[in-house]
Structures are given as structure tokens and as C-alpha cells.
Amino acid sequence: MARDPDFFKGKTAVITGAGSGIGRAAAIIFAREGARVLCGDIDHAGGAETVRQVRAAGGEALFVPVDVTRRDEVRALIRFGIDTWGRVDFLFNSAGSALKRCGFLEIDDALWDRSYDLNVKGTFFAMQEVLPHMLERGSGTIINVASMAHKRGGPGGSVHYASAKGAVVTLTMGVAREFADRGIRCLSVSPASVATQFQAASGTSREMEDRIIAGIPMKRMAEADEIGELVVFLCSDACPFMTADTVYVSGGGGFR
Ligand SMILES: NC(=O)c1ccc[n+]([C@@H]2O[C@H](COP(=O)([O-])OP(=O)(O)OC[C@H]3O[C@@H](n4cnc5c(N)ncnc54)[C@H](O)[C@@H]3O)[C@@H](O)[C@H]2O)c1
């Protein structure tokens, strides 16, 4: 995974959306590699459960409640990491959702705003809050979750979500390139469908799930830890020349 087996030891990862799915999987993997993990989520029970799982495996983790659509709460999350452990080395923005599936003409203003607040603004806030600290230290890696949906536009069910994730890809690229010569790397990951509570929360029906899986050559969704492993790898010293890009994890497909 990392060139230096101790690369993650003594370092801190802040994860939003750590109370479930990909964020929880990444928390467990960061901790397995020796990093301290600060778990942020709007779901207190989920965040506490992630901390329990990290500790049960011998790792170090704390939970801070956060609504990523609130700048003051995101600021407090990052501040807590810096004050508690003296440094934040990695930021993984996993909080996000498609919220609801509907045709383009049925997207109302509230759904549009919530999609962009959660998926784009939350990511923007967290990056803006952590970057001054990372720049001061001259190093830091930020990974944002986009989605393969940004490639196909989400016709018929999730244009609001797919376009927001497109914004995440572009936002990531811009930040990466602006700070590339100051020790900062910033990447996004674009998974196809992942088997998490995201599916039920976004209103993915059983039939839709079957259609999605039929369109994936590996004939299954990704598991959350398959994305988590990639996130931790991208933060490691194994890929110091990677920045700005989005990395697809698709099982060979993902275009349902
Ligand atoms: N599951 C998929 O098929 C899939 C595919 C591509 C991209 N993604 C993206 O991956 C990321 C993680 O999704 P997941 O599959 O792990 O879903 P998940 O629902 O299991 O996890 C998302 C987490 O975000 C938290 N969250 C929601 N709103 C929040 C807010 N306002 N503030 C803080 N936390 C909040 C939830 O409580 C939850 O713990 C999301 O950004 C999602 O859009 C998911």
C-alpha cells in the first residue's frame, strides 16, 4: 500500500460522512494503516459506531457531529482535529447523497439546492477550512468522492446529483492545480454503484439495482471497502505524482 510501512503512523485523517458506507470503510482502513481518524457525520449513532469499530480493531478514532452544509460546523470539525492531534494530514470528503431519484422536469428548487449544498458546498467548505493548515505545514492530501454518474449525466433519475458530482470533479481539479507546487495533492474518486445505504436513501428500487448490476461486466456493485482501500492508497506515498484527476472504480462498466 505505502512505500514506507510506517507512512500513516502519527498522521491524522479527517473524514466527512464517516458514519456509514465508504466513509466508515475508509476510517477503518486509515486506522489499520496507523493513522488517527477524526470521524465527522450528521448521523451521531453511525459516527459512534464507526469509532467503536475502529477501536475494536486497535485503532484510534474520535467522532465529531457535523452537518457539512454548515460552514461553522465544518470549521469546528477541522479545528478539533488540529487542536486534538496537532495536525491534519488527510481530508476525505465522503458525505454526499443523490437524495432522491426523479426525472429532470420533476427536480424542484429545494432538491437542486440540497444536492449542491451537500455534495458541492460541503466539499468546498471542508477544503477551504483545511487548506490554510496544510499550506502552513507544506503538505496535505485531499480526496473527494465524485461519482461515475458525472460521466453520463444521470438522465431520467439523477441529473441534480450527476451534475453536482461533475462540479466536485472540477472543484478538485482546480484546487489540485492551484496548490500543486505547495505540497498539496487533491484527487477525486468516481465509483460506479457501491453497495451501501446510499442506494435505499436515494430511492434506488430493487428493479433499478438489478438493471445497474446487469450493466456492470463484473455483475455486482462495489463493496465500500474497495473504495476505501483506493482512498487510502491515493493518500499514501506510493503515488506522489498523482493529483487533480478523478479515478474510476467501475467493475468494467457503470453505465446502467
Ligand atoms: N453508493 C454508491 O453507489 C455511490 C456511488 C458513487 C458515489 N457515491 C458517493 O460516495 C459518498 C459516500 O456514499 P456512501 O455510498 O458511503 O453512502 P452512505 O449513505 O452509506 O454514507 C453517506 C454518509 O454521509 C452522511 N451525511 C449525509 N448528509 C450529511 C451532512 N449534511 N453532513 C454530514 N454527513 C452527512 C450520512 O449520514 C452517511 O453516514 C457520497 O458522496 C456518494 O454520493 C456513492
The ligand as an SDF file (V2000), in Angstrom:
LIG
                    3D

 44 48  0  0  0  0  0  0  0  0999 V2000
  -23.0430    4.1630   -3.0450 N   0  0  0  0  0  0  0  0  0  0  0  0
  -22.8770    4.4890   -4.3170 C   0  0  0  0  0  0  0  0  0  0  0  0
  -23.3640    3.8220   -5.2330 O   0  0  0  0  0  0  0  0  0  0  0  0
  -22.0430    5.6810   -4.6740 C   0  0  0  0  0  0  0  0  0  0  0  0
  -21.5240    5.7650   -5.9780 C   0  0  0  0  0  0  0  0  0  0  0  0
  -20.7480    6.8620   -6.3290 C   0  0  0  0  0  0  0  0  0  0  0  0
  -20.5040    7.8490   -5.3980 C   0  0  0  0  0  0  0  0  0  0  0  0
  -21.0230    7.7350   -4.1380 N   0  0  0  0  0  0  0  0  0  0  0  0
  -20.7290    8.8090   -3.1900 C   0  0  0  0  0  0  0  0  0  0  0  0
  -19.9530    8.2570   -2.1430 O   0  0  0  0  0  0  0  0  0  0  0  0
  -20.1370    9.0450   -0.9620 C   0  0  0  0  0  0  0  0  0  0  0  0
  -20.4350    8.1360    0.1970 C   0  0  0  0  0  0  0  0  0  0  0  0
  -21.6190    7.4360   -0.0910 O   0  0  0  0  0  0  0  0  0  0  0  0
  -21.9610    6.0210    0.5630 P   0  0  0  0  0  0  0  0  0  0  0  0
  -22.2790    5.1070   -0.5280 O   0  0  0  0  0  0  0  0  0  0  0  0
  -20.9480    5.6530    1.5620 O   0  0  0  0  0  0  0  0  0  0  0  0
  -23.3450    6.4070    1.2600 O   0  0  0  0  0  0  0  0  0  0  0  0
  -23.8140    6.3460    2.7760 P   0  0  0  0  0  0  0  0  0  0  0  0
  -25.2010    6.8440    2.7740 O   0  0  0  0  0  0  0  0  0  0  0  0
  -23.5420    4.9750    3.3180 O   0  0  0  0  0  0  0  0  0  0  0  0
  -22.8450    7.3780    3.5230 O   0  0  0  0  0  0  0  0  0  0  0  0
  -23.0060    8.7630    3.4320 C   0  0  0  0  0  0  0  0  0  0  0  0
  -22.7880    9.3710    4.8080 C   0  0  0  0  0  0  0  0  0  0  0  0
  -22.9020   10.7970    4.6770 O   0  0  0  0  0  0  0  0  0  0  0  0
  -23.5980   11.2700    5.8280 C   0  0  0  0  0  0  0  0  0  0  0  0
  -24.2090   12.5640    5.5660 N   0  0  0  0  0  0  0  0  0  0  0  0
  -25.3030   12.8460    4.8310 C   0  0  0  0  0  0  0  0  0  0  0  0
  -25.5920   14.1690    4.8740 N   0  0  0  0  0  0  0  0  0  0  0  0
  -24.6420   14.7410    5.6520 C   0  0  0  0  0  0  0  0  0  0  0  0
  -24.3830   16.0630    6.0710 C   0  0  0  0  0  0  0  0  0  0  0  0
  -25.1720   17.0760    5.7040 N   0  0  0  0  0  0  0  0  0  0  0  0
  -23.3130   16.2890    6.8610 N   0  0  0  0  0  0  0  0  0  0  0  0
  -22.5060   15.2690    7.2570 C   0  0  0  0  0  0  0  0  0  0  0  0
  -22.7020   13.9910    6.8970 N   0  0  0  0  0  0  0  0  0  0  0  0
  -23.7550   13.7300    6.0950 C   0  0  0  0  0  0  0  0  0  0  0  0
  -24.6400   10.2020    6.1020 C   0  0  0  0  0  0  0  0  0  0  0  0
  -25.1410   10.2960    7.4260 O   0  0  0  0  0  0  0  0  0  0  0  0
  -23.8400    8.9260    5.8320 C   0  0  0  0  0  0  0  0  0  0  0  0
  -23.2100    8.4610    7.0160 O   0  0  0  0  0  0  0  0  0  0  0  0
  -21.2520   10.0460   -1.2870 C   0  0  0  0  0  0  0  0  0  0  0  0
  -20.6650   11.2880   -1.5820 O   0  0  0  0  0  0  0  0  0  0  0  0
  -21.9180    9.4370   -2.5080 C   0  0  0  0  0  0  0  0  0  0  0  0
  -22.5180   10.4320   -3.2880 O   0  0  0  0  0  0  0  0  0  0  0  0
  -21.7690    6.6720   -3.7540 C   0  0  0  0  0  0  0  0  0  0  0  0
  1  2  1  0
  2  3  2  0
  2  4  1  0
  4  5  1  0
  4 44  2  0
  5  6  2  0
  6  7  1  0
  7  8  2  0
  8  9  1  0
  8 44  1  0
  9 10  1  0
  9 42  1  0
 10 11  1  0
 11 12  1  0
 11 40  1  0
 12 13  1  0
 13 14  1  0
 14 15  2  0
 14 16  1  0
 14 17  1  0
 17 18  1  0
 18 19  2  0
 18 20  1  0
 18 21  1  0
 21 22  1  0
 22 23  1  0
 23 24  1  0
 23 38  1  0
 24 25  1  0
 25 26  1  0
 25 36  1  0
 26 27  1  0
 26 35  1  0
 27 28  2  0
 28 29  1  0
 29 30  1  0
 29 35  2  0
 30 31  1  0
 30 32  2  0
 32 33  1  0
 33 34  2  0
 34 35  1  0
 36 37  1  0
 36 38  1  0
 38 39  1  0
 40 41  1  0
 40 42  1  0
 42 43  1  0
M  CHG  2   8   1  16  -1
M  END
$$$$
